[in-house]
Amino acid sequence: LFLFSRTTPAVVFWQWINQSFNAIVNYTNRSGDAPITVSQLGTAYVSATTGAVATALGLNALTKHVSPLIGRFVPFAAVAAANCINIPLMRQRELKFGIPITDENGNRLGESTKAAQQAITQVVISRILMAAPGMAIPPFIMNTLEKRAFLKRFPWMSAPIQVGLVGFCLVFATPLCCALFPQKSSMSVTRLEPELQAKIQENSPELERVYFNKGL
């Protein structure tokens, strides 16, 4: 996507494709079991993809005013910013109505927006860190290789080498960053909404932590 996109139409098209894919991933890997209407899903999709594409375009414009090495890191900044926009917007229902929280035995205690905030924050962090090696390490390597005789003699090798480096990084970064936070995450009861704290204190006064599925 970022290796070959240079013109604005190309950036818009590939960013839209990429963010549409991300929107599907973010929706299907959300937490909670509350239904979402077609209208709500459509609004979330349009706002998520539009916001992410606009951010990428703005950051892409910066490449014209910075050094080539710094310019290589602009795509990573775009990916990080897009994740900060796309994931919360596609999971905005969780932020409004909360996600199910349980005790350690799986008994449902209610829905918490505070838990949703922690879950989405953890997912955003893991997604950004997942992309970091593949978009931070290859620029340094390519910047060095492009000064050597090999790539000057065989410039067509630049794209395959970049793709290979990114793929190699993702092989390790993806599982490591997915495991960065437990799938069954937890938080202290004292960090929940006051009404939930009161309900839990009334029914299970000994309970100190609640658990929830953070999504992916």
Accessible surface in RSA format (square Angstrom, percent):
REM  Atomic radii and reference values for relative SASA: ProtOr
REM  Chains: A
REM  Algorithm: Lee & Richards
REM  Probe-radius: 1.40
REM  Slices: 20
REM RES _ NUM      All-atoms   Total-Side   Main-Chain    Non-polar    All polar
REM                ABS   REL    ABS   REL    ABS   REL    ABS   REL    ABS   REL
RES LEU A   1    62.46  34.8  24.95  17.8  37.51  94.3  29.67  20.8  32.79  88.2
RES PHE A   2    45.30  22.7  34.28  21.2  11.02  28.7  35.03  21.2  10.27  29.4
RES LEU A   3    46.95  26.1  35.84  25.6  11.10  27.9  37.66  26.4   9.29  25.0
RES PHE A   4   128.55  64.3 104.47  64.7  24.07  62.6 109.00  66.1  19.55  56.0
RES SER A   5    10.24   8.7   4.15   5.5   6.08  14.0   4.63   9.9   5.61   7.9
RES ARG A   6   173.85  73.0 149.91  76.4  23.93  57.0  75.54 103.2  98.31  59.6
RES THR A   7    85.49  60.8  78.21  79.3   7.28  17.4  76.59 102.9   8.89  13.4
RES THR A   8    79.17  56.3  74.46  75.5   4.71  11.2  42.46  57.0  36.71  55.5
RES PRO A   9    98.99  72.1  88.47  80.6  10.52  38.3  95.19  78.6   3.81  23.7
RES ALA A  10    29.72  27.3  22.51  34.7   7.21  16.4  28.96  40.8   0.77   2.0
RES VAL A  11     7.87   5.2   7.35   6.7   0.52   1.3   7.87   6.8   0.00   0.0
RES VAL A  12    56.31  37.1  56.31  51.0   0.00   0.0  56.31  48.9   0.00   0.0
RES PHE A  13   101.08  50.6  97.45  60.4   3.62   9.4 101.02  61.2   0.06   0.2
RES TRP A  14   117.52  47.2 117.08  56.7   0.44   1.0  94.48  50.4  23.04  37.4
RES GLN A  15     1.48   0.8   1.48   1.1   0.00   0.0   0.74   1.6   0.74   0.6
RES TRP A  16   116.21  46.6 116.21  56.2   0.00   0.0 104.75  55.9  11.46  18.6
RES ILE A  17    67.40  38.4  65.72  49.0   1.68   4.0  65.91  47.5   1.49   4.0
RES ASN A  18    38.78  26.7  34.71  33.5   4.07   9.8   7.71  18.6  31.07  30.0
RES GLN A  19     2.44   1.4   2.44   1.8   0.00   0.0   0.00   0.0   2.44   1.8
RES SER A  20    17.34  14.6  17.33  23.1   0.01   0.0  17.33  36.9   0.01   0.0
RES PHE A  21   126.52  63.3 123.93  76.8   2.60   6.8 125.96  76.4   0.57   1.6
RES ASN A  22    28.92  19.9  28.89  27.9   0.03   0.1   0.89   2.1  28.03  27.1
RES ALA A  23     0.91   0.8   0.90   1.4   0.00   0.0   0.91   1.3   0.00   0.0
RES ILE A  24   108.49  61.7 105.73  78.8   2.76   6.6 108.46  78.1   0.02   0.1
RES VAL A  25    40.17  26.4  39.57  35.8   0.60   1.4  40.17  34.9   0.00   0.0
RES ASN A  26     1.18   0.8   0.56   0.5   0.62   1.5   0.47   1.1   0.70   0.7
RES TYR A  27    47.81  22.3  47.81  27.2   0.00   0.0  29.31  22.0  18.51  22.8
RES THR A  28    88.44  62.9  58.42  59.2  30.02  71.5  53.92  72.4  34.52  52.2
RES ASN A  29    45.94  31.7  39.49  38.2   6.45  15.5   6.19  14.9  39.74  38.4
RES ARG A  30    72.24  30.3  58.63  29.9  13.62  32.4  11.67  16.0  60.57  36.7
RES SER A  31     3.86   3.3   1.27   1.7   2.59   6.0   0.30   0.6   3.55   5.0
RES GLY A  32    32.50  40.1   0.00   N/A  32.50  40.1   9.23  25.3  23.28  52.1
RES ASP A  33    96.52  67.6  68.36  68.0  28.15  66.6  44.10 103.8  52.42  52.3
RES ALA A  34    41.53  38.2  31.65  48.8   9.88  22.5  35.46  49.9   6.07  16.1
RES PRO A  35   110.31  80.4  98.24  89.6  12.07  43.9 107.83  89.0   2.48  15.4
RES ILE A  36    34.13  19.4  10.07   7.5  24.06  58.0  11.06   8.0  23.07  62.6
RES THR A  37    79.24  56.4  71.92  72.9   7.32  17.4  76.88 103.3   2.35   3.6
RES VAL A  38   133.49  87.8 128.40 116.2   5.09  12.3 129.42 112.5   4.06  11.0
RES SER A  39    85.10  71.9  70.63  94.3  14.47  33.3  46.90  99.9  38.20  53.5
RES GLN A  40    74.46  41.6  67.30  49.2   7.16  17.1  33.93  72.2  40.53  30.7
RES LEU A  41    57.42  32.0  57.42  41.1   0.00   0.0  57.42  40.3   0.00   0.0
RES GLY A  42    31.64  39.0   0.00   N/A  31.64  39.0  31.27  85.8   0.37   0.8
RES THR A  43    85.55  60.8  77.50  78.6   8.05  19.2  60.22  80.9  25.33  38.3
RES ALA A  44     0.51   0.5   0.51   0.8   0.00   0.0   0.51   0.7   0.00   0.0
RES TYR A  45    66.53  31.1  66.53  37.9   0.00   0.0  59.75  44.9   6.79   8.4
RES VAL A  46    89.96  59.2  88.45  80.1   1.51   3.6  89.96  78.2   0.00   0.0
RES SER A  47    39.05  33.0  28.63  38.2  10.42  24.0  35.72  76.1   3.33   4.7
RES ALA A  48     0.00   0.0   0.00   0.0   0.00   0.0   0.00   0.0   0.00   0.0
RES THR A  49     6.51   4.6   6.51   6.6   0.00   0.0   0.74   1.0   5.77   8.7
RES THR A  50    83.02  59.0  77.19  78.3   5.82  13.9  66.79  89.7  16.23  24.5
RES GLY A  51    21.65  26.7   0.00   N/A  21.65  26.7  20.32  55.8   1.33   3.0
RES ALA A  52     0.00   0.0   0.00   0.0   0.00   0.0   0.00   0.0   0.00   0.0
RES VAL A  53    17.28  11.4  17.28  15.6   0.00   0.0  17.28  15.0   0.00   0.0
RES ALA A  54    59.13  54.4  46.85  72.3  12.28  27.9  50.40  71.0   8.73  23.1
RES THR A  55    37.89  26.9  28.15  28.5   9.74  23.2  25.35  34.0  12.54  19.0
RES ALA A  56     2.12   1.9   1.18   1.8   0.94   2.1   1.18   1.7   0.94   2.5
RES LEU A  57    53.38  29.7  47.69  34.1   5.68  14.3  47.94  33.7   5.43  14.6
RES GLY A  58    44.09  54.4   0.00   N/A  44.09  54.4  37.41 102.7   6.69  15.0
RES LEU A  59    39.94  22.2  39.94  28.6   0.00   0.0  39.94  28.0   0.00   0.0
RES ASN A  60    41.62  28.7  40.98  39.6   0.64   1.5   4.72  11.4  36.90  35.7
RES ALA A  61    46.18  42.5  43.77  67.6   2.40   5.5  45.80  64.5   0.38   1.0
RES LEU A  62    86.16  48.0  86.16  61.6   0.00   0.0  86.16  60.5   0.00   0.0
RES THR A  63    49.79  35.4  34.47  34.9  15.32  36.5  22.29  29.9  27.50  41.6
RES LYS A  64   162.94  79.5 125.47  77.0  37.47  89.2  84.33  75.9  78.60  83.7
RES HIS A  65   148.91  81.4 112.60  78.3  36.31  92.9  81.95  84.5  66.96  77.9
RES VAL A  66    59.07  38.9  35.17  31.8  23.89  57.6  44.19  38.4  14.88  40.3
RES SER A  67    57.08  48.2  42.81  57.1  14.27  32.9  44.94  95.7  12.14  17.0
RES PRO A  68   111.30  81.1  97.27  88.7  14.03  51.0 108.73  89.8   2.57  15.9
RES LEU A  69    52.64  29.3  51.61  36.9   1.03   2.6  51.61  36.2   1.03   2.8
RES ILE A  70    95.44  54.3  95.13  70.9   0.32   0.8  95.13  68.5   0.32   0.9
RES GLY A  71    10.98  13.5   0.00   N/A  10.98  13.5   7.39  20.3   3.59   8.0
RES ARG A  72    59.53  25.0  45.72  23.3  13.81  32.9  23.59  32.2  35.94  21.8
RES PHE A  73    47.76  23.9  45.32  28.1   2.44   6.4  45.64  27.7   2.12   6.1
RES VAL A  74    14.78   9.7  13.07  11.8   1.71   4.1  14.56  12.6   0.22   0.6
RES PRO A  75    26.41  19.2  24.76  22.6   1.65   6.0  26.41  21.8   0.00   0.0
RES PHE A  76    46.41  23.2  46.35  28.7   0.07   0.2  46.35  28.1   0.07   0.2
RES ALA A  77    42.12  38.7  34.43  53.1   7.69  17.5  39.61  55.8   2.51   6.6
RES ALA A  78     2.38   2.2   2.38   3.7   0.00   0.0   2.38   3.3   0.00   0.0
RES VAL A  79    22.79  15.0  21.82  19.8   0.96   2.3  22.41  19.5   0.38   1.0
RES ALA A  80    19.21  17.7  19.04  29.4   0.18   0.4  19.21  27.1   0.00   0.0
RES ALA A  81    26.97  24.8  20.04  30.9   6.94  15.8  26.20  36.9   0.77   2.1
RES ALA A  82     2.32   2.1   2.24   3.5   0.07   0.2   2.32   3.3   0.00   0.0
RES ASN A  83    11.86   8.2  11.71  11.3   0.16   0.4   0.57   1.4  11.29  10.9
RES CYS A  84    65.46  49.5  50.94  56.8  14.52  34.1  23.31  59.1  42.15  45.4
RES ILE A  85    47.04  26.8  43.12  32.1   3.92   9.4  46.98  33.8   0.06   0.2
RES ASN A  86     0.67   0.5   0.67   0.6   0.00   0.0   0.67   1.6   0.00   0.0
RES ILE A  87     0.47   0.3   0.47   0.4   0.00   0.0   0.47   0.3   0.00   0.0
RES PRO A  88    32.02  23.3  31.37  28.6   0.65   2.4  31.63  26.1   0.39   2.4
RES LEU A  89    54.88  30.6  54.88  39.3   0.00   0.0  54.88  38.5   0.00   0.0
RES MET A  90     7.85   4.1   4.22   2.8   3.63   8.6   4.22   3.6   3.63   4.8
RES ARG A  91     2.50   1.1   0.71   0.4   1.79   4.3   2.35   3.2   0.15   0.1
RES GLN A  92    41.29  23.1  41.20  30.1   0.09   0.2  19.25  41.0  22.04  16.7
RES ARG A  93    59.63  25.0  57.13  29.1   2.49   5.9  21.28  29.1  38.34  23.2
RES GLU A  94     9.74   5.6   8.80   6.7   0.94   2.2   9.74  18.8   0.00   0.0
RES LEU A  95    60.89  33.9  47.61  34.1  13.28  33.4  47.72  33.5  13.17  35.5
RES LYS A  96   137.54  67.1 109.13  67.0  28.41  67.6  70.04  63.0  67.50  71.9
RES PHE A  97   115.75  57.9  97.62  60.5  18.13  47.2 102.24  62.0  13.52  38.7
RES GLY A  98     9.53  11.8   0.00   N/A   9.53  11.8   0.00   0.0   9.53  21.3
RES ILE A  99     0.04   0.0   0.04   0.0   0.00   0.0   0.04   0.0   0.00   0.0
RES PRO A 100    25.84  18.8  22.90  20.9   2.94  10.7  22.90  18.9   2.94  18.3
RES ILE A 101     0.00   0.0   0.00   0.0   0.00   0.0   0.00   0.0   0.00   0.0
RES THR A 102    26.83  19.1  26.83  27.2   0.00   0.0  22.37  30.0   4.47   6.8
RES ASP A 103    21.61  15.1  21.61  21.5   0.00   0.0   4.68  11.0  16.93  16.9
RES GLU A 104   117.40  67.4 101.46  76.8  15.93  37.9  22.52  43.6  94.87  77.5
RES ASN A 105   121.84  84.0  86.83  83.9  35.02  84.3  23.90  57.5  97.95  94.7
RES GLY A 106    46.45  57.3   0.00   N/A  46.45  57.3  23.19  63.6  23.26  52.1
RES ASN A 107    84.24  58.1  79.61  76.9   4.63  11.1  23.47  56.5  60.77  58.7
RES ARG A 108   125.36  52.6  93.62  47.7  31.74  75.6  51.19  70.0  74.17  45.0
RES LEU A 109    26.21  14.6  21.58  15.4   4.64  11.7  26.00  18.3   0.21   0.6
RES GLY A 110    11.57  14.3   0.00   N/A  11.57  14.3  10.84  29.7   0.73   1.6
RES GLU A 111    81.05  46.5  63.23  47.8  17.82  42.4  23.53  45.5  57.52  47.0
RES SER A 112     0.00   0.0   0.00   0.0   0.00   0.0   0.00   0.0   0.00   0.0
RES THR A 113    33.58  23.9  33.42  33.9   0.16   0.4  21.63  29.1  11.95  18.1
RES LYS A 114    87.49  42.7  84.37  51.8   3.12   7.4  33.24  29.9  54.25  57.8
RES ALA A 115     0.00   0.0   0.00   0.0   0.00   0.0   0.00   0.0   0.00   0.0
RES ALA A 116     0.00   0.0   0.00   0.0   0.00   0.0   0.00   0.0   0.00   0.0
RES GLN A 117    85.39  47.7  82.43  60.2   2.95   7.0  27.14  57.8  58.25  44.2
RES GLN A 118    27.10  15.2  20.08  14.7   7.02  16.7  19.98  42.5   7.12   5.4
RES ALA A 119     0.00   0.0   0.00   0.0   0.00   0.0   0.00   0.0   0.00   0.0
RES ILE A 120     7.77   4.4   7.77   5.8   0.00   0.0   7.77   5.6   0.00   0.0
RES THR A 121    73.73  52.4  69.88  70.8   3.85   9.2  48.41  65.0  25.31  38.3
RES GLN A 122    22.50  12.6  22.49  16.4   0.00   0.0   6.12  13.0  16.38  12.4
RES VAL A 123     0.52   0.3   0.52   0.5   0.00   0.0   0.52   0.5   0.00   0.0
RES VAL A 124    16.99  11.2  16.99  15.4   0.00   0.0  16.99  14.8   0.00   0.0
RES ILE A 125    69.75  39.7  68.22  50.8   1.53   3.7  69.70  50.2   0.05   0.1
RES SER A 126     6.86   5.8   6.86   9.2   0.00   0.0   0.73   1.6   6.13   8.6
RES ARG A 127    33.41  14.0  30.36  15.5   3.05   7.3  13.70  18.7  19.71  11.9
RES ILE A 128    36.14  20.6  36.01  26.8   0.14   0.3  36.14  26.0   0.00   0.0
RES LEU A 129    78.99  44.0  76.57  54.8   2.42   6.1  76.57  53.8   2.42   6.5
RES MET A 130    31.19  16.2  31.19  20.6   0.00   0.0   9.14   7.8  22.05  29.2
RES ALA A 131    18.23  16.8  14.41  22.2   3.82   8.7  18.00  25.4   0.23   0.6
RES ALA A 132    21.39  19.7  21.34  32.9   0.05   0.1  21.39  30.1   0.00   0.0
RES PRO A 133    39.73  29.0  35.93  32.8   3.80  13.8  39.69  32.8   0.04   0.3
RES GLY A 134     1.97   2.4   0.00   N/A   1.97   2.4   0.98   2.7   0.99   2.2
RES MET A 135    35.37  18.3  30.59  20.2   4.77  11.4  28.32  24.1   7.05   9.3
RES ALA A 136    29.87  27.5  29.17  45.0   0.70   1.6  29.29  41.2   0.59   1.6
RES ILE A 137    86.18  49.0  84.54  63.0   1.64   3.9  86.18  62.1   0.00   0.0
RES PRO A 138     6.33   4.6   6.33   5.8   0.00   0.0   6.33   5.2   0.00   0.0
RES PRO A 139    11.54   8.4   9.74   8.9   1.80   6.6  11.43   9.4   0.11   0.7
RES PHE A 140   115.84  58.0 112.91  69.9   2.93   7.6 113.58  68.9   2.26   6.5
RES ILE A 141    64.08  36.5  59.96  44.7   4.13   9.9  64.06  46.1   0.03   0.1
RES MET A 142     1.06   0.5   1.06   0.7   0.00   0.0   1.06   0.9   0.00   0.0
RES ASN A 143    32.37  22.3  31.55  30.5   0.82   2.0   0.67   1.6  31.70  30.6
RES THR A 144    62.89  44.7  61.08  61.9   1.80   4.3  36.72  49.3  26.17  39.6
RES LEU A 145    52.13  29.0  51.83  37.1   0.30   0.8  51.83  36.4   0.30   0.8
RES GLU A 146    69.08  39.7  56.90  43.0  12.18  29.0  25.03  48.4  44.05  36.0
RES LYS A 147   142.06  69.3 122.86  75.4  19.20  45.7  78.34  70.5  63.72  67.9
RES ARG A 148   137.46  57.7 135.42  69.0   2.04   4.8  37.32  51.0 100.14  60.7
RES ALA A 149    79.92  73.5  68.56 105.8  11.36  25.8  71.53 100.7   8.40  22.2
RES PHE A 150    99.72  49.9  91.63  56.8   8.09  21.1  97.14  58.9   2.58   7.4
RES LEU A 151     8.43   4.7   5.10   3.6   3.34   8.4   5.35   3.8   3.08   8.3
RES LYS A 152   146.83  71.6 115.83  71.1  31.00  73.8  75.07  67.6  71.76  76.4
RES ARG A 153   187.18  78.6 160.38  81.8  26.80  63.8  51.59  70.5 135.59  82.2
RES PHE A 154    69.56  34.8  69.56  43.1   0.00   0.0  69.56  42.2   0.00   0.0
RES PRO A 155    88.37  64.4  78.05  71.1  10.32  37.5  80.33  66.3   8.05  50.0
RES TRP A 156   170.93  68.6 151.11  73.1  19.82  46.5 152.09  81.1  18.84  30.6
RES MET A 157    47.98  24.8  47.98  31.8   0.00   0.0  40.98  34.8   7.00   9.3
RES SER A 158    23.65  20.0  23.65  31.6   0.00   0.0  18.15  38.6   5.51   7.7
RES ALA A 159    29.33  27.0  27.48  42.4   1.85   4.2  27.76  39.1   1.57   4.2
RES PRO A 160    68.81  50.1  52.67  48.0  16.14  58.7  60.34  49.8   8.47  52.6
RES ILE A 161    38.21  21.7  31.03  23.1   7.18  17.3  37.41  26.9   0.80   2.2
RES GLN A 162    27.90  15.6  27.90  20.4   0.00   0.0   0.40   0.9  27.50  20.9
RES VAL A 163    80.10  52.7  77.11  69.8   2.99   7.2  78.40  68.1   1.70   4.6
RES GLY A 164    41.94  51.7   0.00   N/A  41.94  51.7  36.08  99.0   5.86  13.1
RES LEU A 165    40.17  22.4  38.60  27.6   1.57   3.9  39.13  27.5   1.05   2.8
RES VAL A 166    40.57  26.7  40.57  36.7   0.00   0.0  40.57  35.3   0.00   0.0
RES GLY A 167    32.01  39.5   0.00   N/A  32.01  39.5  30.48  83.7   1.53   3.4
RES PHE A 168   131.51  65.8 125.54  77.8   5.97  15.5 129.54  78.5   1.96   5.6
RES CYS A 169    15.23  11.5   9.01  10.0   6.23  14.6   5.31  13.5   9.92  10.7
RES LEU A 170    71.00  39.5  69.24  49.5   1.76   4.4  69.46  48.8   1.54   4.2
RES VAL A 171   100.89  66.4  84.60  76.6  16.29  39.3  92.93  80.7   7.96  21.6
RES PHE A 172   110.08  55.1 108.46  67.2   1.62   4.2 110.08  66.7   0.00   0.0
RES ALA A 173     5.77   5.3   1.03   1.6   4.74  10.8   5.57   7.8   0.20   0.5
RES THR A 174    52.69  37.5  52.69  53.4   0.00   0.0  44.21  59.4   8.49  12.8
RES PRO A 175    78.07  56.9  66.56  60.7  11.51  41.8  73.28  60.5   4.78  29.7
RES LEU A 176   125.87  70.1 117.77  84.3   8.10  20.4 118.98  83.6   6.90  18.6
RES CYS A 177    15.56  11.8  14.86  16.6   0.70   1.6   0.48   1.2  15.09  16.3
RES CYS A 178    50.13  37.9  40.49  45.2   9.64  22.7  19.08  48.3  31.05  33.5
RES ALA A 179    79.57  73.2  50.73  78.3  28.84  65.6  58.83  82.9  20.74  54.9
RES LEU A 180    84.37  47.0  59.67  42.7  24.70  62.1  63.55  44.6  20.81  56.0
RES PHE A 181    45.32  22.7  43.53  27.0   1.79   4.7  43.53  26.4   1.79   5.1
RES PRO A 182    88.13  64.2  76.08  69.4  12.05  43.8  87.76  72.5   0.37   2.3
RES GLN A 183    81.46  45.6  73.06  53.4   8.40  20.0  60.16 128.1  21.30  16.2
RES LYS A 184   110.69  54.0  97.80  60.0  12.88  30.7  70.90  63.8  39.79  42.4
RES SER A 185     3.48   2.9   2.98   4.0   0.50   1.1   0.50   1.1   2.98   4.2
RES SER A 186    29.35  24.8  21.00  28.0   8.35  19.2   1.37   2.9  27.98  39.2
RES MET A 187     2.09   1.1   1.92   1.3   0.17   0.4   2.09   1.8   0.00   0.0
RES SER A 188    29.24  24.7  28.48  38.0   0.76   1.7  17.68  37.7  11.55  16.2
RES VAL A 189    15.66  10.3  15.66  14.2   0.00   0.0  15.66  13.6   0.00   0.0
RES THR A 190   104.82  74.6  86.76  88.0  18.06  43.0  72.61  97.5  32.21  48.7
RES ARG A 191   135.95  57.1 122.93  62.7  13.02  31.0  49.73  68.0  86.23  52.3
RES LEU A 192     4.99   2.8   0.00   0.0   4.99  12.5   0.00   0.0   4.99  13.4
RES GLU A 193    20.44  11.7  20.44  15.5   0.00   0.0  16.45  31.8   3.99   3.3
RES PRO A 194   103.89  75.7  95.93  87.5   7.95  28.9  98.90  81.7   4.99  31.0
RES GLU A 195   120.28  69.1 106.42  80.5  13.86  33.0  66.00 127.7  54.27  44.3
RES LEU A 196    13.86   7.7  13.26   9.5   0.59   1.5  13.86   9.7   0.00   0.0
RES GLN A 197    52.69  29.5  51.15  37.4   1.53   3.6  11.93  25.4  40.75  30.9
RES ALA A 198    62.19  57.2  49.98  77.1  12.21  27.8  57.74  81.3   4.46  11.8
RES LYS A 199   101.04  49.3  96.62  59.3   4.42  10.5  62.63  56.4  38.42  40.9
RES ILE A 200     4.48   2.6   2.47   1.8   2.01   4.8   4.48   3.2   0.00   0.0
RES GLN A 201   113.83  63.7 107.95  78.9   5.89  14.0  43.96  93.6  69.87  53.0
RES GLU A 202   144.02  82.7 112.67  85.2  31.35  74.6  43.13  83.4 100.89  82.4
RES ASN A 203   103.46  71.3  71.39  69.0  32.07  77.2  27.59  66.4  75.88  73.3
RES SER A 204    26.68  22.5  25.35  33.8   1.33   3.1   4.20   8.9  22.48  31.5
RES PRO A 205    81.52  59.4  62.49  57.0  19.03  69.2  63.45  52.4  18.07 112.3
RES GLU A 206   133.95  76.9 108.91  82.4  25.05  59.6  79.07 152.9  54.88  44.8
RES LEU A 207    35.60  19.8  23.41  16.7  12.19  30.7  25.34  17.8  10.26  27.6
RES GLU A 208   135.74  77.9 126.38  95.6   9.36  22.3  43.74  84.6  92.00  75.1
RES ARG A 209   105.78  44.4 102.40  52.2   3.38   8.0  45.63  62.4  60.15  36.5
RES VAL A 210     0.00   0.0   0.00   0.0   0.00   0.0   0.00   0.0   0.00   0.0
RES TYR A 211    49.03  22.9  49.03  27.9   0.00   0.0  22.84  17.2  26.19  32.3
RES PHE A 212     5.98   3.0   0.00   0.0   5.98  15.5   5.95   3.6   0.02   0.1
RES ASN A 213    73.30  50.5  66.47  64.2   6.83  16.4  30.04  72.3  43.25  41.8
RES LYS A 214     2.61   1.3   2.61   1.6   0.00   0.0   0.20   0.2   2.40   2.6
RES GLY A 215     2.69   3.3   0.00   N/A   2.69   3.3   2.69   7.4   0.00   0.0
RES LEU A 216    76.91  42.8  71.13  50.9   5.78  14.5  75.98  53.4   0.93   2.5
END  Absolute sums over single chains surface
CHAIN  1 A    11855.4      10184.1       1671.2       8251.4       3603.9
END  Absolute sums over all chains
TOTAL         11855.4      10184.1       1671.2       8251.4       3603.9
